[in-house]
Amino acid sequence: MQLSTAVRPISAVKAHLEEIIRTFSEEAAPPVVITQNGEAKAVLMGIHEYERMQKTFALLKALSLSGKSFEAGKGRPLEKFSQGCVQRANDAPFPQCVALEGSPLSEEG
């Protein structure tokens, strides 16, 4: 994202708010950095970008927690993890939909 093209003084944001918000209907619309007295003070973004950012944060948090669990000795060897996945897939109502033949989760895999 190029912040230089998305930096706006608060006066310009006030004057063109409707137009700025309309651009947020596009999924790829960049956030707008709002400045006051030449200093960055806030960021305005569309809901698509906000939701994407929240999903990213959730994934990063899960990754961080799993790393901490592993460091604390709570990890499992890959073989045990894979066996658990295969068992859960085979216990599913339609195991052929979960563990496709030849996939890493299939018994033959």
URSUL-V39446 format. One line per field, one symbol per residue. ss: DSSP state (~ for helix, > for strand, _ for the rest). phi: phi as a letter, one per 40 degrees, with the letter a starting at -180 (. if undefined). burial: b if it has 16 or more other ideal C-beta (glycine too) atoms within 10 Angstrom, else e. A space follows every 10 residues. Layout:
# URSUL-V39446
ss->???
phi->???
burial->???
This chain:
# URSUL-V39446
ss->__~~~~>>>~ ~~~~~_~~~~ ~~~_______ _>>>>>__>> >>>>__~~~~ ~~~~~~~~~~ ~~~~~~~~~~ ~______~~~ ~~~~~~~~~~ ~___~~~~__ _________
phi->.ccccbcbcd cccdcbdccc cccccccccc cbcbbbfgbc babbaccccc cccccccccc cccccccccc ccgccbcdcc cccccccccc ccdbdcccbc dgccccccd
burial->eeeeebebee eebeeeeeeb eeebeeeebb bbbbbeeeee eeeebbeebe eeeeeeeeee eeeeeeeeee eeeeeeeeee eeeeebeebe eeeebeebbe eeeebbeee
